[in-house]
Amino acid sequence: MNIQTGEQNRQISAEDFQSPPNPVNATPQPSGPQFTSIQTINESVQRTSTWVRPLEQEIGRVIVGQKRLIERLLVGILSNGHILLEGVPGLAKTLVLNTLASAIQTGFRRIQFTPD
């Protein structure tokens, strides 16, 4: 193939498109713990999450019959997400969040919103 640049005519061949002798590896190297089997992963999860069940039980002493709600609240907190609780008055929304805040020793503030 001929390429003309300015007043020069240059012949381009396949050698012009060769890879460098020591190419850079663009594949990211995994970081963190390396797992070799599902059993190893399960053991690691069980070791690092031993505090979750006692926390659920502590909240469950005050909030009875709302296991799914408690699990979802913990998922929201552990994933660094936001939690919006909506519902009619009297469903213990404030109580569950106040109890959770006390159990993990953090602050709690209630924001009331009326869409008027």
C-alpha positions in Angstrom: 0.0 0.0 0.0 1.3 3.4 -0.9 0.6 6.4 1.4 1.5 9.9 0.3 2.4 12.4 3.0 3.3 15.8 1.7 5.8 15.4 -1.1 6.9 11.9 0.1 5.6 8.6 -1.1 6.0 5.8 1.4 5.4 2.1 1.0 3.6 0.5 4.0 4.0 -3.2 4.7 2.9 -5.7 7.3 6.1 -5.2 9.3 4.9 -1.6 10.1 2.1 -3.2 12.2 4.0 -5.6 14.3 3.4 -5.8 18.1 6.2 -4.4 20.3 8.7 -7.1 21.5 7.5 -6.9 25.2 3.8 -6.0 25.0 2.2 -4.6 28.1 -0.3 -7.0 29.7 -3.6 -5.0 29.8 -5.5 -7.8 31.7 -6.1 -6.5 35.3 -4.7 -8.7 38.0 -7.2 -9.9 40.6 -6.8 -8.3 44.0 -8.1 -9.5 47.4 -8.4 -13.1 48.5 -8.0 -15.8 45.9 -10.5 -18.6 46.1 -10.0 -22.1 44.7 -13.4 -23.6 45.3 -17.0 -22.9 46.3 -16.3 -24.5 49.7 -13.5 -22.0 50.3 -15.8 -19.1 49.4 -18.5 -20.4 51.7 -16.1 -20.8 54.6 -14.8 -17.3 54.1 -18.3 -15.8 54.0 -19.2 -17.7 57.2 -16.1 -16.4 59.0 -16.5 -12.8 58.0 -20.3 -12.6 58.6 -20.5 -14.1 62.1 -21.8 -10.8 63.5 -24.8 -10.6 61.2 -27.0 -13.2 62.9 -26.5 -11.8 66.4 -27.4 -8.3 65.1 -30.6 -9.7 63.5 -31.4 -11.4 66.8 -30.8 -8.2 68.7 -33.1 -6.2 66.5 -35.6 -9.1 66.5 -36.0 -8.8 70.3 -37.7 -5.4 69.7 -39.2 -5.9 66.2 -41.1 -9.2 66.2 -42.2 -10.9 63.0 -40.4 -8.7 60.6 -37.4 -10.8 59.7 -37.5 -9.9 56.0 -37.6 -6.2 56.8 -34.6 -6.6 59.1 -32.6 -8.5 56.4 -33.4 -5.8 53.8 -32.3 -3.1 56.1 -29.0 -4.8 56.7 -28.5 -5.3 53.0 -29.1 -1.6 52.4 -26.6 -0.7 55.0 -23.9 -3.2 54.0 -24.1 -2.2 50.4 -23.6 1.5 51.3 -27.0 2.2 49.9 -29.9 4.4 51.0 -33.0 3.1 52.6 -36.4 4.7 52.1 -39.2 3.3 54.3 -42.7 4.2 53.3 -46.0 3.1 54.7 -49.1 4.0 56.7 -48.7 5.2 60.3 -48.3 2.5 63.0 -46.1 0.0 61.2 -43.1 0.6 63.4 -40.9 2.1 60.7 -39.3 4.6 63.1 -39.0 2.0 65.9 -37.1 -0.5 63.6 -34.6 2.2 62.4 -34.1 3.5 65.9 -33.5 -0.1 67.1 -31.1 -0.8 64.3 -29.2 2.5 65.0 -28.9 1.5 68.7 -27.7 -2.0 67.8 -24.9 -0.8 65.6 -24.2 2.2 67.9 -24.8 5.0 65.4 -27.1 8.0 65.1 -30.6 8.1 63.8 -32.6 11.0 62.4 -36.1 10.9 61.1 -37.0 13.0 58.1 -40.8 13.4 57.6 -42.1 14.3 54.2 -45.6 15.3 53.2 -46.1 15.7 49.5 -48.5 18.8 49.7 
